[in-house]
Amino acid sequence: MTAHYGFDAVKVDSCGPAGNITEWRYYLDKFSPPVNGKRTIELENCRVWTPWVTELRADSLCEAELFRTTEDNAPHFLSIMRNLITNARMPGSEGDVHGGLPVSHQNCWAYPDMLETLGSGQCGPPGYEYNWGPHKDLPRPKGGLNFHESETHFYAWCIVSSPLILSHDLSSDEEYDAAWPIISNTHAIAINQAWAGDAGRLLLQSTDLDPTDMLTNLTLFHGAKCEDASIGQKLPRWLVFGKRIAGRGGHHAALDDSAAVLLINLSDEPLPAAHVSLSFSKIFGDGVGVSRSRNSKFEFDVARQKMVPTINRDPTQCMWHSAEVAPHSSYFVRLDPEPITTTITHHGSLCNITELYSDPVATTPTGAVAATPTGELFGSKQIPSMLIGLCAGVVLTLVAVGSYAFCKKRKGAGAEAYQNLSNDNTAMHSKCSIKTSLTCEGNTHITEDQL
């Protein structure tokens, strides 16, 4: 039936009667044979804890493409953060079979349950009949993640290479629109998809530096409606994850000296700037701190989708320093050795499109004429001789005569509403396709879809 109706994946849950993962793999491949060595139907092992889970290694051949590493997520931020920490440990390392990130690898991904971003539900009402456990009568919070909590949750799943499975009602425009600004971040998704032999690592937590620097007396939950409660729990005040990334995905070139860093503030108080410092050798996990610090000299803010000043790095000491982070929020950056440059060729004419960095210097492609200053504002700073387009998660600098950038909303033709950024400095929807029209040497007109 799975193959007949064209399903792409199957979840085998331990609460069901048919939990033999080996047999599932055999019959899925029998009725939907692999193509060019690639399986056509993926399999999730949801807590069918056969010995292969605890014996799993980073080079194991797995019958299931993803395996659950935690209890069920709940629509509650700190509970999700607990699952994130559990996912980061070795399977079986704390007396149970939870965990998996250190051995997560291609075609065998550690999976800390589906996403609980905006619109994905709330805890059950008072007296909810399906609450269970010794604290089933304990009042539940309303639950549901706010925007910054949802953003942090999504980024956390990205940096640990988790499968990204949505749990909101995909038929609801309201729920879809609430989640869209987060789940459509192409830079975050590219980090999730990148593979350089590193699925992500828990680099540091507050209790590593001070065992008392933690949140205490917490009530945390499991289950889609917070059905199971546990009291008197503790969590670190903050966490830092890192991941080596081979490239940025899409049309961007691979960059061996790139890495992602995610700092999460679990507390109700802001973390001041430079509160957390990490060596580049720890971020990259290879002990090559000096060269990494020198090479990875650009810092891209994944959430705001723009470059940030270099004050967060100290190449002489091979250290990276954090920015200020609001409560229940995060700071997600990509460290790169060089800017992104795309060259568009059309009938022998050249135009360069280069990603904007802090304090940019305008350059003119060979044979082209420098653009007339547009007065477009980047924050509160005027950038002369450049047109800045904030679209599709890419900040573009267009150097050419008569440059225009347009944004198109993501939904059908009735809502396309193009906007000319050269005439309007207003902030706009940051998740849309972008078209650039350039006039270069020989007055050649070029139109290029960037995404």
N, C-alpha and C positions, 0 to 999 in steps of 0.2 A: 504493500500500500504506500509506503514512504516513497519508493522509487516511482510508482505509478502516478502519484499526484504531484511529482516534481519538487518534493521538499529538498532544501539544501542542507538541513541539519536536523539532528534528533537529540533530545535530552533524555537520558536515562537516569531516573531519580531513585534513590535508595528506598523511598517510601512505596515504590511500586513492586509488583511481584516478579517482573522480568529483569533481573539485575545482572545477568551474565554479560559483562562487557565484551569478552572474547567472542561469544556467539553473536552479539549485535554487530560487531565489526565484520565477522565472517559473512553474515547474511546481507548486510548493507552492500558490501563489495560484490557479493554474488549477483544481486539483482540490479545493482547500479555500478558496473565495473569501473575501476579507475581509468582515467584517460591520460596518456603520456606519463604514467606513474603517479598521477595526482588523484586522490580520492574525490569522488563526486558528491558524496554525502558526508558531512562532518558529524562527529559524535561527541556529546558532552557527557562525561562521567560526573554525575552530581552525587557525590558522597557515597558511591558504591565502593567502600573502602576495602578493596581486595589488596593482597600483599604488594602489588605493583606500585601502589601509591607511596607506601613507606620505603620501598626499595628504589624509588625513582631517582635517577641521576640526570645530569645536564646533557648527557648524550644518549639517553634511553630512547628506544623506538616505542612509541605509544600507540595503543589501539584507539584511544580517544584524543581528539585534537585539543580539547580543553578539559580541565578537571577542577572541580570545586575545591576551594582551599579553606572555607570558612563556614560558619553558620549562616542562615539566611539574613540578608540585609533588612534593616528596618528604616522607615522614613524619618530618621533621627540622626543628626549630624555626628554626634560623638559616638554613637553606636556604629556608624559606618566607618569612622576613624579606627575604632577597635578592630573591625574586620580588616582594614588596611594593614594594621600592624601584625595581625595574625597571619595574613597572607605573606608577609615578608620573611617569615621564619621557615626553617627546614621542616618538611613533613615529619611528624613524630618527635620533634625536638623538645616538646614540653609535655610529654606523656599522653598526647593524643595524636590523631592523624591530620590535624589541621596544618596549614602552611604549604609552601610550594615555590615561592618566588626564586630562591637560590638555584632551583633546578628547572625553572621554566625555560622553554626553548621552542624553536620553530616546530610547528605541528604537535606541540605538547605544552599548551599555555596554562599557567596558573590563573585561576579565575575566581575572584572574590565576590561573585554574584553580580546580578544585573544592576544597572544604574538607577538611582533614585533621585534624579534631577527634578527641577520644577515641574509640577503637574503630575508627579508619579504616585501621589497618594498621601494619606495621613494615618496616624495611629487610630485604633478602634475607639468607639464611643464608650462612655462609662458603662461598666457592666458587660462589656463585649463578650458574647457567649463562647468565643473561641480562644480567649485567654487561657493560658495553662501554666503549670509550674507552681512552685511554692508561693509566688507573689502574684497570682492571677487576679487577686482582688485589689492590688495596688493601683491607684489612679494613674492613668497614662497621660502624657502631655498631648497636645494637639498634634504635634509632629508635622512633617513636611519641611523640606529644605528651602531656605530663601535663596536669592540669586547668588550671593557670594559663596554660600555653603555648597550650592549646586555646582558652581564653577570649580571650586576646590575639589569636590568629589570627582568631577569629570577629569580634571587635570591629574589627579592622583591615579585614576584608572589608566590614563594615557601613559604616564611615566613608568608604570609597572607592566606595560605591554599586555594589559588585560583585554580580552575580547570586550567590545563595547556594545552591549545589548540593552536597548531602550526598554523601559517598563511603563512609560506613560501611554495613554490611549492614543494610538496613531491615527484614529479616525476623528479625533477632536482637534479642530483648528485652534481652539483656545489653548489646549495643553501643548500642542505642537509649537505654536508661536511663542509660548513662554520658554520652552526649552531651546528653541532654535538658535538664539544668539550664543549659546554655550556649546551645543553639540555640533555646530557648523564651523567651529574654529579649525581651519585647515592646518594651521601650524601645530596645534596640539595633536591633531589626528596624525600628521606626518611623523611626529615624535613617537606616537603609539605604534605606528607601522614600521618604523626604522628598525633594522636589525644589524648590529655590529658585534654579535656574540654576547650581548648584554641585554637582559630583559628588564633591567632596573634593579636598584639596590637601596635599602634603607641605610643612609650614610651616617646619620647622627640623630639623636633625640635628646631632649633637655636633661633627662635623667642620666645620660652618659657623662655629663659635666657636673651635675649636682643631683644626687639621688633623691633629694627632697623637692626638686623643681618639677612638681607634678600636680595634676588635678585630682582631688580626692573625694571620697564619699559620693560617687556618681551612681546614678541609676541608668543602666544601659539596657538595650532591648534587642531582640531577634524577631524576625517575622514581618511579613508585609503590613500587618496592622499592629506591630509592637506586642505580639501575643505573649512572648516570654520576656520576663524582666529579671535582671540580676542587680542586687543592691551592693553598696559599699565598694564599688569598683574604682580603679585608679588608671589614669592615662598620663603620658608625658604632656608637658605644656606645649611643646612644639616638636615637629619632625622635619627631617630633610631627606629627600630622595634624590638620586642621581641616575643618569643613564647615558652611556656612550651611544652616539647615533652616527650612522654611516653617511647620512645625507638628509636633505629636507623634503624629499619626495617631490612628485610632480615634475616640472620642467627644470628644477634646480639641480645643479651639479652636486655630486657626492663630496662630502668634506670629512676627511678622516679625523681631523682635530676638532670635531664638534661634540658637544655634550649638552644634556638638559639637566637643570637643577630645579627642584620644587621644594620651597619652604612652606610649611603649613602651620598656622597658628590655631591651636585647638582652644585657647583660653578666651575669656571674656575681656581681656585687656590687650591693647595694641603692643606689638613687639617693636621697639625702636630700631632705627637703621643701624646696621653693623652689629646687631645683637648676636648674630650668628656668623662665624667665619669658618671657611673650609679651605684646605689645601687643594690645589689642582690635582695633585697625585691621588687624593682621596676621591675627588669628583670623577676622574677618569678611571680610577681603580687599577692603575698600571705602574705607579711609582715614578712616573716621568713628569715631575712637577714643573721644573724649570722650562722645558721646551713647550709643555702644554700651556703654561701661563703666558709665554711669549706669543704662541701661535693663536690661541683662542682669545683674541683681544677685543672682539666685538660681542656685545651683550644685547640680545633681542628679547623684549618683554612679550611673552606669548599671549598674555591676557589682553594687553593694550595694543598689541600688534605693531610695535614700533621699537626702534633702537633706544637704548638708555645710555646716559653718560658713563664714562669709564671710571667714575669714582668708586664703583663697586668692586674694582679689581686692583690688586697691588702686585704687578709683575715682579718687582724686586724681591718680594717675600713669597711669591708663588701662592698668593691667597685670594680667595673670593669672599666678599663681604655682602651681607644681605641688605635689602632695602627695608623700609618700615612696612609692617604688615598689620592690617586691621584685624580685629577679633573674628574668629571663625572664617578666616580668609587665607589667602596664599600669595606667594610670589613665585611665578613660573617663568624661567628664562632659558634661553638657548645660548650657549657660548660658541662663537664661530671664529674661524681664522681670517675670513675675508667677506666682503659684501657680496650680495647676489647681483650678477650682471647678466642681462639677457640682450642679445643682439638680434634685431629683426632685419631681414634682408628682403627687399622687394625691387625687382627690376634693376638690380645693381646698386640701389641706394641703401644707405645704412642709417639706422637710428639706434641709439643706445637707451636702454631702460635700466636704471640702477636703483637698488633699494636705498632709501634714505637712512643715513646715520646721523648721530648727534654732531652738530656743528659742521654741516656738509660744505663742500666747496664745489661750486658749479663748474662743470667741464663741458666742452663742446666737442662732439664727435667729429672726426675728420671729414671735411667737406660740408659740414652743416653750419648753420648760423645760430648763435646763442639766442635763447628765447627772450622775449620781452618780459620784464618783471611782472608777475601777476598779483603780488601782494597777498597770496594765499597764506593764511595763518596756520602755523603748526604750534598748537598750544597758544601761548601768548607771544611767540616769537615770529617775526616776519622773515620769510625766506625769499630773498630776491632771485630773479632769473630762473625760477622753478615753479612748476605746477604740481601741487601735492594732491594725490588721489587716495582717499581712505576707503578702499574697497577690497572685497574678497580676502580679507585678512592680510593683504600685502600693501605696504606703504611704498608708493612709487614716486620717483623723481623723473619727470619727462623733460629732456633737454632738446628742444627743437622749436622752430617757428610755428606759431598757431597751434600749440598742443592743447588737446581737450581730453578730459576723462569723464566718463559717464558711468553711473551706477544703475543697475536694473534690480528691482525687487525680485525675490526668489519665486513668487507665485506667478501664475499664467499671464497671458497677454493683457488681461483686463487691469493688471496692477503694475505694468512695466515702468511707467513714470520715470523716464530718464531725467537725470539732473546734471547740469553743466557745472562742474566744480570750479571752473575758472571765473564764474560770475557769482558764486554763492559759497560763502565760507561756513555755512551752517553745518553742524554735526548731523550725520545721517546714519542710516542702517549700515553696519559695517560688514554684513554678510551678504554680498551680492556679486554677480558677475561683473567684470570690468571690460570695457572696450577703450582702446586708446587710438586716437587719430592723430597722426604726426605729419608735418610737412618738412621734408628733409631736402638734401641736395637735389637740384634739378626740379624742385617744386613737385616732387612725387608725392602723391597722397597715399597713405598707408592706413589700413584699418586692421587691427589685430585683436583677437579674443585672447586674453591672458589666462582665463580659467574656463 
